[in-house]
Amino acid sequence: MKNLLLFLFFLLFLLTPTYAQIPWGEYSQSYNEGIYEDPSKVDLILAIRKENNSFWVTHETSKHFTLLSKDSAFLKDRPLAKVIVRTTFDTAQAHFFLHGVTPANAHNYQYRLSEYPGNRILLPWKPISEFTDSVLIKESTLPKMAYLGGYKTQLGKTLIIDVRQENTHHIVATSLISWESIRPQIAEVYTSANFDIFLRKLQYPWMSKATDTSLSLSDKIVLPYKNANLILVLQANIYDKSQIQYEVIRDGSVFTPWQVNGYDNSFVWIKDYPPGMYQIHIRYTAQPEHTTSYQFEVTPVWYQSTWFRVCVGIFSFAFWGAVASLVLYFRQKQRIQQELSNKTKVQLELKAIYAQLNPHFVFNALGSIQGLINKQDVQGANEYLSDFARLLRESLQNSNKDTISLYEEVQMLETYLKLEKLRFGFSYQINVQKEINLYETSIPSLLLQPLVENAVKHGVSSLYAQGIIEIDVSKQDDSMVIMLQDNGKGFVPEQSPTGYGLKLTKERISLLNKLNKEQPIDLSIHANTGTGTSITLTFYQWFL
């Protein structure tokens, strides 16, 4: 049983991983001279991650070191020449080792940790209890020594570790580590124009600055569209591309999101960017909250420029505008020609109807004269012929006119009704509202004549002296209304005797409405058997 337990303990020992307090090769060590030559020399060794070495070129010291170097209370117990000082920048811990102290003499020493500014004690004086293990001894090639631990504080603070002799309280070693804020600093800018200089300096870093032709660090540079390279050289000693990140903004939008740098060196190299306004943001991975911005512009090729696009836009607009105008012009011309053709056709049809109305009127007039002769009324026939000749002359004068004045139309109706009154003896009356100017108001010529003839022939001719015809011309808003009434026997329009007067008038009104759609004419007939006939002509918008 005892042998089994020993075997298990041995196996457990073999399976237990062995590792150093820190991976010694990944850290940079700071110490005073002589520790490698004298294994017994008691002194501090400060270890921080190697990535921090990259920024010592700009932040090798701290203002805290300067203040403490002038602080008499700090210098009272500490020899300034032996104080180890270092700056660091990431959030990793700084580790402290005490060379020359082994388990055999560790009881003679104590250490303390404090923070500056404020002189706050983080660890009061305490004895040494931990030492380097075999892995770290092998990696460092240093003998076993005391390990005081790894510590960190916030940016802008400094840690102070002191080591003293336990019996005399005399401080024998001191180390200061300060966490400093950093942001990338652009030292040089190169483009395709001086790309050869950049490559030469990359190959020969010691090349004289007298040959440097990098661009001035202005707020913004303007690059031609042919430029294929922009190199921003940082003031740092970067050796790992993961230490730098950058983002590119183009015309206000993210063009390249945050990404790790493409080169294990202290520059950011961007290539072949299209025209636009750019802003590049650069940061160190150690402190991503601190960024540096640089603006530049890549001008477009001439056919990508704003003025060219404006010109193309204006030309395109003018071209398509001209095409559209030509299309509209030809369509309008075609439409006008069609309308003119239609109007000509309508006018010809109107003239044809007018030509039919004149014989119709002459036929009715001759019938009236024949009636007077048959009654052996020679004097009446002579008067009728005289007035008929005047009426026929007025009709012929107006035959070439589309419209005549309302006065002329009323005079012709007056003459016609006077002639027919000689034959049939009826009475008539023509009333024109005072607001209507007879001389300035126009009306289609011979439009009322056939309607009045119907009123005489089919209305009052059989009533003789008891017959009454009344014509009223009035204004209603912007329209002119003419009402023709008789007290004849009346008729049903659908069953009216065949005659050309009413038919030709309806056709004429239909054609007139096609010619002048803005001022249509409406004809309505109210023919009640036994009570006479009422015809209303409405001329819409006639006074506009």
VEXLUM-300542 format. One record per residue (C-alpha): x, y, z; residue in three letters. Coordinates in steps of 0.02 Angstrom, whole numbers, plus 32768, in hexadecimal, padded with zeros to 4 digits. Example, Ala and Ser with C-alpha at 12.3 -4.5 7.8 and 13.67 -1.06 7.14 Angstrom:
BEGIN
8267,7F1F,8186,ALA
82AC,7FCB,8165,SER
# end
This chain:
BEGIN
8000,8000,8000,MET
808E,8076,802D,LYS
80E3,8054,7F86,ASN
8040,807A,7F2B,LEU
802F,8123,7F80,LEU
80E3,814F,7F56,LEU
80C3,8123,7EA1,PHE
8028,818F,7E9B,LEU
8084,8225,7EE6,PHE
8111,820D,7E68,PHE
8094,8205,7DD9,LEU
803C,82A2,7E18,LEU
80E4,82FB,7E1D,PHE
8108,82CA,7D6A,LEU
805D,8306,7D2E,LEU
8066,83AD,7D88,THR
8091,8434,7D05,PRO
812D,849A,7D22,THR
8130,854D,7CE5,TYR
818F,85EC,7D0B,ALA
8146,8684,7D61,GLN
8154,86DC,7CB7,ILE
818B,86A5,7C08,PRO
8237,86F6,7C1C,TRP
8259,8703,7B61,GLY
81BC,876B,7B42,GLU
81ED,87EF,7BC1,TYR
826A,887C,7BC1,SER
82D5,8886,7C60,GLN
831D,8924,7CAC,SER
83A7,8919,7D30,TYR
8449,896A,7D68,ASN
84F0,892D,7D29,GLU
854D,88A0,7D7B,GLY
84C8,8821,7DA8,ILE
8500,87A4,7D25,TYR
85B4,87B5,7D60,GLU
8590,87AA,7E1B,ASP
850C,8728,7E4C,PRO
8508,876A,7EFE,SER
84E2,881F,7ED1,LYS
843B,8856,7F1B,VAL
83DA,88BF,7E9E,ASP
832F,88CA,7E4C,LEU
8303,888B,7D9F,ILE
8268,88DA,7D4D,LEU
8212,8876,7CC2,ALA
818B,88B9,7C4D,ILE
8148,8874,7BAA,ARG
81B7,8896,7B14,LYS
812D,88ED,7AB2,GLU
8144,8984,7B24,ASN
81F6,899D,7AE4,ASN
81AC,89DE,7A41,SER
8172,8A80,7A90,PHE
820C,8AB0,7AF5,TRP
8248,8B16,7A60,VAL
81C4,8B9A,7A8D,THR
8196,8B6E,7B41,HIS
8237,8B2C,7B90,GLU
8222,8B94,7C2C,THR
8193,8BD6,7C96,SER
8171,8C7C,7CE9,LYS
8162,8C1B,7D8B,HIS
821A,8BEA,7D7E,PHE
824A,8CA0,7D6B,THR
81E3,8CD4,7E02,LEU
8226,8C48,7E6F,LEU
82D9,8C6D,7E3C,SER
82C2,8D18,7E8B,LYS
8264,8CD9,7F26,ASP
82DA,8CDF,7FBA,SER
826B,8C6E,8023,ALA
826F,8BEA,7F9B,PHE
832B,8BF8,7F83,LEU
8353,8BF6,803D,LYS
835B,8B39,804C,ASP
8372,8B0B,7F94,ARG
840F,8B1F,7F2B,PRO
83CE,8B6D,7E88,LEU
8455,8B1D,7E1E,ALA
841B,8A6E,7E4E,LYS
8360,8A8B,7E34,VAL
831A,8A28,7DA0,ILE
8297,8A8C,7D40,VAL
822E,8A54,7CAE,ARG
818E,8A83,7C53,THR
8108,8A09,7C19,THR
8069,8A1E,7BB4,PHE
7FFB,8984,7BAF,ASP
7F8B,8938,7C34,THR
8002,88A8,7C5B,ALA
8057,8899,7D03,GLN
810A,88CD,7D26,ALA
816C,8844,7D7F,HIS
81F6,885C,7E00,PHE
8285,87E6,7E2A,PHE
8309,87FE,7EB1,LEU
83B2,87BE,7E77,HIS
842B,877C,7EF9,GLY
83A2,8749,7F73,VAL
8388,868E,7F8B,THR
8327,8626,8008,PRO
83C4,8626,8071,ALA
83CE,86E3,808C,ASN
831B,871B,8065,ALA
82F7,8737,8120,HIS
836E,87CC,811B,ASN
8302,8830,80A0,TYR
8253,887C,8091,GLN
81F9,88D7,8004,TYR
816F,8958,7FF5,ARG
80FF,8995,7F65,LEU
80BB,8A47,7F5A,SER
8062,8AB4,7ED8,GLU
8090,8B62,7E9D,TYR
804C,8BE7,7E9B,PRO
7FF8,8BDA,7F44,GLY
807A,8B69,7F95,ASN
7FF4,8AE9,7FB7,ARG
8038,8A49,8004,ILE
7FF8,89B3,7FA1,LEU
8063,8930,7FFB,LEU
80B2,8959,80A3,PRO
815D,8913,80CE,TRP
8154,8858,80C1,LYS
81D0,87C7,80C0,PRO
8205,876A,8023,ILE
81B5,86C0,800C,SER
81B7,8696,7F52,GLU
8248,866A,7EDF,PHE
8264,8644,7E28,THR
8240,8593,7DF2,ASP
82AB,851F,7D8B,SER
825A,854F,7CE5,VAL
827E,8608,7CFC,LEU
832E,85E3,7D3B,ILE
834E,8583,7C9B,LYS
8302,8609,7C29,GLU
8359,869B,7C7E,SER
8401,8642,7C9E,THR
8401,869B,7D46,LEU
8410,8642,7DEE,PRO
8379,862D,7E60,LYS
833E,86D5,7E9E,MET
82AA,8724,7EF6,ALA
8208,8747,7E97,TYR
81AC,87DE,7EDF,LEU
8110,87CD,7E6F,GLY
80B9,8822,7DDD,GLY
805B,88C6,7DF4,TYR
8004,894C,7D8D,LYS
7FA9,89F1,7DA5,THR
7F46,8A6A,7D3A,GLN
7F87,8ADE,7CB2,LEU
7FDB,8B79,7CF8,GLY
8017,8B1F,7D96,LYS
80C0,8ADD,7DCD,THR
80E8,8A45,7E39,LEU
817E,8A4C,7EAF,ILE
81C7,89AD,7EF7,ILE
824B,89B9,7F7F,ASP
82B8,8931,7FCB,VAL
8309,8949,8077,ARG
8374,88E9,80F0,GLN
830A,88A2,817A,GLU
837F,88CD,820B,ASN
83B9,897D,81D6,THR
8321,89B5,816F,HIS
839C,89F7,80F0,HIS
8352,89FB,803F,ILE
83C7,899A,7FCD,VAL
8365,899A,7F28,ALA
82D7,8A01,7ED8,THR
827A,89F3,7E34,SER
81F9,8A67,7DE5,LEU
8180,8A34,7D5D,ILE
810B,8AB7,7D11,SER
8071,8A95,7CA6,TRP
806D,8B1C,7C20,GLU
7FE8,8B4E,7BA1,SER
801C,8B41,7AEB,ILE
7FD0,8B63,7A43,ARG
8020,8B49,7998,PRO
808C,8BD7,795A,GLN
80A3,8BE7,789D,ILE
8158,8C12,7879,ALA
815F,8C07,77BA,GLU
80E9,8BF9,7726,VAL
8118,8BAB,767F,TYR
80B8,8B98,75DD,THR
80D9,8B4F,7532,SER
8138,8BEE,7507,ALA
81C2,8BCA,7587,ASN
81A7,8B0F,7598,PHE
825B,8AE9,756A,ASP
829A,8B50,75FE,ILE
8228,8AED,7672,PHE
826A,8A47,7630,LEU
831D,8A83,7641,ARG
8302,8AB9,76F5,LYS
82AB,8A13,7717,LEU
8344,89B8,76D7,GLN
83C2,8A2F,7727,TYR
8374,8A75,77C7,PRO
8414,8AD3,77EF,TRP
8405,8B3B,7750,MET
8420,8BF5,7771,SER
8387,8C5F,778E,LYS
83D0,8CDD,7714,ALA
8392,8C6C,7689,THR
82E3,8C60,76D2,ASP
825E,8CA5,765C,THR
81C3,8C6F,76BC,SER
812A,8CDE,76B6,LEU
8109,8D62,7739,SER
8090,8D2E,77C0,LEU
8006,8DA6,778F,SER
7F51,8D90,77C4,ASP
7F24,8D42,771C,LYS
7F7F,8D13,767D,ILE
7F36,8D08,75CE,VAL
7F6E,8C75,7564,LEU
7F53,8C5F,74A9,PRO
7EEA,8BCD,746E,TYR
7F87,8B7A,7428,LYS
7FD3,8B6D,74D6,ASN
7FD3,8AB6,750C,ALA
802C,8AC1,75B5,ASN
801B,8B21,7657,LEU
8093,8AF3,76E5,ILE
8081,8B3D,7792,LEU
8120,8B1E,77F8,VAL
8104,8B1D,78B5,LEU
817F,8B58,7936,GLN
8193,8AAF,798A,ALA
81F9,8A0F,797E,ASN
816F,8997,794D,ILE
81A6,88E5,792C,TYR
80FD,888A,7929,ASP
806B,88BB,78B7,LYS
7FEF,888F,7941,SER
802A,8929,79A1,GLN
7FD6,89A0,7926,ILE
7F21,89AC,78EE,GLN
7ED4,8A25,7872,TYR
7E2B,8A55,7827,GLU
7E09,8AB5,7785,VAL
7D74,8B29,776E,ILE
7D45,8B5E,76BC,ARG
7CC9,8BEB,769C,ASP
7C82,8BDA,774C,GLY
7C67,8B1C,7745,SER
7CD1,8A8C,7781,VAL
7D39,8A4F,76EE,PHE
7DAF,89DC,774D,THR
7D78,89A6,77FC,PRO
7DF3,8997,788A,TRP
7E76,8916,785E,GLN
7F25,88E1,7890,VAL
7FB3,8933,7831,ASN
7FF6,88D3,779C,GLY
80B0,88E5,77C2,TYR
8125,88BB,7854,ASP
816B,8969,7851,ASN
814C,8A1C,788B,SER
80E3,8A55,77F8,PHE
8033,8A47,77B3,VAL
8031,8A2A,76F7,TRP
7F8D,8A3F,7697,ILE
7F81,8A21,75DD,LYS
7F11,8A3F,7547,ASP
7E87,8AA1,7598,TYR
7DFF,8AEA,7527,PRO
7DE0,8BA7,751E,PRO
7D90,8BF7,75B5,GLY
7DA8,8C53,765A,MET
7E01,8BE2,76D7,TYR
7E28,8BDD,778F,GLN
7E95,8B53,77D6,ILE
7E8D,8B2B,7890,HIS
7F24,8AD3,78DD,ILE
7F35,8A89,798C,ARG
7FA9,8A19,79EF,TYR
7F60,8974,7A28,THR
7FA9,8997,7AD5,ALA
7F38,8A30,7AE8,GLN
7EA8,8A29,7A6A,PRO
7E4F,8ABB,7ABD,GLU
7ED3,8B35,7A7B,HIS
7ECD,8B52,79BF,THR
7F26,8BC2,7942,THR
7ECE,8C03,78A5,SER
7F16,8C38,77FF,TYR
7EB6,8C82,776D,GLN
7EDA,8C72,76B5,PHE
7E7E,8C85,7611,GLU
7E8F,8C20,7572,VAL
7E59,8C88,74DD,THR
7DF0,8C30,7459,PRO
7E22,8C11,73A5,VAL
7DD8,8C97,7334,TRP
7D43,8C2E,7303,TYR
7D1E,8C0A,73BB,GLN
7D28,8CBE,73F4,SER
7C92,8D1F,7431,THR
7C9C,8DA2,73A8,TRP
7C9F,8D1A,7323,PHE
7C0A,8CC3,7370,ARG
7BAE,8D69,737A,VAL
7BD5,8D8B,72C3,CYS
7B9E,8CDC,7292,VAL
7B00,8CF3,72F9,GLY
7ADC,8D9B,72A7,ILE
7B01,8D54,71FA,PHE
7A95,8CBB,721B,SER
7A0A,8D26,725F,PHE
7A17,8D9C,71C9,ALA
7A1F,8D0B,714E,PHE
798B,8CAD,7194,TRP
7931,8D52,71AE,GLY
794C,8D79,70F5,ALA
7912,8CCB,70C4,VAL
7878,8CDC,7132,ALA
7858,8D8B,70EC,SER
7864,8D4A,703A,LEU
77EF,8CBA,7061,VAL
7775,8D32,70B4,LEU
7789,8DAC,7023,TYR
7761,8D2A,6F9F,PHE
76D3,8CE4,7006,ARG
768F,8D93,7022,GLN
76A4,8DBB,6F6A,LYS
764B,8D1B,6F3D,GLN
75C2,8D3F,6FB9,ARG
75AF,8DF2,6F7A,ILE
75A9,8DB4,6EC7,GLN
7527,8D34,6EF9,GLN
74C3,8DB7,6F57,GLU
74D3,8E2E,6EC3,LEU
749B,8DA4,6E4F,SER
7408,8D7D,6EC1,ASN
73DF,8E35,6ED0,LYS
73E5,8E4A,6E14,THR
7377,8DB3,6E00,LYS
72FC,8DF8,6E80,VAL
72FD,8EA2,6E2D,GLN
72DA,8E53,6D85,LEU
724C,8DF2,6DD3,GLU
720A,8E92,6E21,LEU
7210,8EEA,6D7A,LYS
71B7,8E58,6D2C,ALA
712F,8E66,6DB0,ILE
7129,8F22,6D9B,TYR
7118,8F09,6CE0,ALA
7083,8E98,6D04,GLN
7035,8F16,6D7C,LEU
7032,8FA2,6CFB,ASN
6FC7,8F40,6C7D,PRO
6F5C,8F06,6D0E,HIS
6F3E,8FBA,6D40,PHE
6F1E,8FF1,6C8D,VAL
6EA5,8F5F,6C75,PHE
6E41,8F92,6D0E,ASN
6E42,9049,6CDB,ALA
6E05,9021,6C2B,LEU
6D7B,8FB9,6C78,GLY
6D44,904E,6CDC,SER
6D45,90BE,6C41,ILE
6CE1,903C,6BE2,GLN
6C61,903C,6C6F,GLY
6C4D,90F9,6C63,LEU
6C37,90EF,6BA5,ILE
6BB6,9067,6BB6,ASN
6B57,90D8,6C2D,LYS
6B63,915E,6BA4,GLN
6BBB,91D0,6C22,ASP
6C23,922B,6B9E,VAL
6C59,92B7,6C14,GLN
6C8C,923D,6C9B,GLY
6CEA,91D4,6C1C,ALA
6D48,926E,6BDE,ASN
6D77,92A2,6C91,GLU
6DAB,91F0,6CB6,TYR
6E17,91E9,6C19,LEU
6E6B,928F,6C49,SER
6E92,9255,6CFB,ASP
6EC0,91A7,6CBC,PHE
6F3E,91F3,6C43,ALA
6F8E,9254,6CD3,ARG
6F8F,91B8,6D41,LEU
6FD9,9150,6CB6,LEU
705F,91D3,6C99,ARG
708D,91D3,6D54,GLU
7091,9116,6D53,SER
7106,9114,6CBE,LEU
7176,9196,6D10,GLN
7187,912B,6DAC,ASN
719A,9087,6D4D,SER
725A,9093,6D53,ASN
725E,90BC,6E0D,LYS
7268,9038,6E96,ASP
721E,90B0,6F15,THR
71C0,9153,6F11,ILE
7190,91CE,6F99,SER
70F5,91AC,7000,LEU
70B0,924F,6FBD,TYR
70BB,9211,6F09,GLU
706A,916B,6F38,GLU
6FDA,91C4,6F91,VAL
6FC0,9238,6EFB,GLN
6FB5,91A4,6E84,MET
6F37,914E,6EF8,LEU
6ED6,91F0,6F05,GLU
6ECC,91FD,6E47,THR
6E9B,9147,6E33,TYR
6E14,914C,6EBA,LEU
6DD0,91EE,6E6F,LYS
6DC0,9197,6DC6,LEU
6D69,9100,6E0E,GLU
6CF5,916D,6E75,LYS
6CB3,91B9,6DD1,LEU
6C7E,910A,6D9E,ARG
6C3F,90BD,6E40,PHE
6C16,9152,6EAF,GLY
6C65,910E,6F50,PHE
6CBD,917F,6FCD,SER
6D72,9170,7006,TYR
6DEB,91BF,7081,GLN
6EAA,91C0,708D,ILE
6EF3,91EC,7139,ASN
6FAD,9205,715A,VAL
6FEC,921D,720C,GLN
7039,92C9,7229,LYS
70DD,927E,726B,GLU
7100,9232,71BF,ILE
715B,929E,7140,ASN
7108,9276,7099,LEU
7198,92B9,7033,TYR
7227,9262,7090,GLU
71D3,91BC,70AD,THR
71E8,9141,701E,SER
7180,90AC,6FEA,ILE
7192,9027,6F60,PRO
713C,9070,6EC7,SER
708F,902D,6E96,LEU
708B,8FBC,6F33,LEU
6FE2,8FFC,6F71,LEU
6F90,900F,6EC7,GLN
6F5D,8F57,6EAC,PRO
6F18,8F4D,6F5E,LEU
6EAF,8FEA,6F45,VAL
6E71,8FA5,6E9D,GLU
6E39,8F05,6EF7,ASN
6DDD,8F6E,6F78,ALA
6D80,8FC7,6EEC,VAL
6D60,8F34,6E7A,LYS
6D38,8EAE,6EFB,HIS
6CFF,8F1D,6F8A,GLY
6C9C,8FBC,6F6A,VAL
6C75,8FB3,6EAF,SER
6BCD,8F61,6ED0,SER
6B9F,8FD8,6F5E,LEU
6BAB,9076,6EF6,TYR
6B89,910E,6F64,ALA
6B85,90A4,7002,GLN
6C37,9067,6FE3,GLY
6CC3,90AA,7053,ILE
6D7F,9097,7040,ILE
6DF5,90D8,70C6,GLU
6EB4,90DC,70C1,ILE
6F14,9104,7162,ASP
6FD0,9120,7167,VAL
701B,9121,7219,SER
70BF,9112,7276,LYS
70D7,908E,72FC,GLN
7182,909B,734F,ASP
71FC,908D,72BD,ASP
7181,9037,7249,SER
7104,907A,71CB,MET
7056,902A,71C8,VAL
6FDD,9043,7135,ILE
6F2B,9003,7150,MET
6EB0,8FF3,70BF,LEU
6DFA,8FD3,70EE,GLN
6D59,8FC4,7089,ASP
6CA6,8F99,70BA,ASN
6C8A,8F20,702B,GLY
6C46,8E71,7033,LYS
6CF1,8E2B,7064,GLY
6D40,8D8B,702A,PHE
6DA7,8CF8,7064,VAL
6E59,8D10,701F,PRO
6E70,8C56,7001,GLU
6DCF,8C56,6F9B,GLN
6DE2,8CFF,6F47,SER
6DC1,8D0A,6E8B,PRO
6E57,8CF5,6E1D,THR
6EAE,8D9D,6E05,GLY
6F5D,8DD8,6DEC,TYR
6F5E,8E72,6E5D,GLY
6F67,8E1E,6F08,LEU
6FD2,8D8E,6EC9,LYS
7051,8E02,6E77,LEU
7057,8E71,6F12,THR
707E,8DDD,6F84,LYS
7108,8DA3,6F0E,GLU
714E,8E52,6F07,ARG
7151,8E63,6FC5,ILE
71AB,8DBB,6FD2,SER
7231,8DF6,6F58,LEU
7242,8E9F,6FAF,LEU
725F,8E45,7055,ASN
72EB,8DE0,7005,LYS
733E,8E81,6FCB,LEU
732B,8EDD,706F,ASN
732A,8E64,7100,LYS
7348,8EEE,7181,GLU
72A3,8F45,7152,GLN
7225,8EBC,712B,PRO
7172,8EDE,70F1,ILE
70DF,8E7B,7135,ASP
7035,8E69,70DF,LEU
6F9F,8E2D,7143,SER
6EEA,8E20,7104,ILE
6E4F,8E18,7171,HIS
6DBB,8DF6,70FE,ALA
6D18,8DD5,715A,ASN
6C82,8DAA,70F1,THR
6BFF,8E33,7101,GLY
6C69,8EAE,7163,THR
6CEC,8EDF,70E4,GLY
6DA6,8EC3,70D2,THR
6E3A,8F08,7134,SER
6EE9,8EFF,70EB,ILE
6F80,8F31,7154,THR
702E,8F54,710F,LEU
70B6,8F63,7193,THR
715E,8FAB,715F,PHE
71D3,8F78,71EE,TYR
7265,8FE9,7222,GLN
7230,905F,7197,TRP
7260,9100,71F1,PHE
7310,90CB,7227,LEU
# end
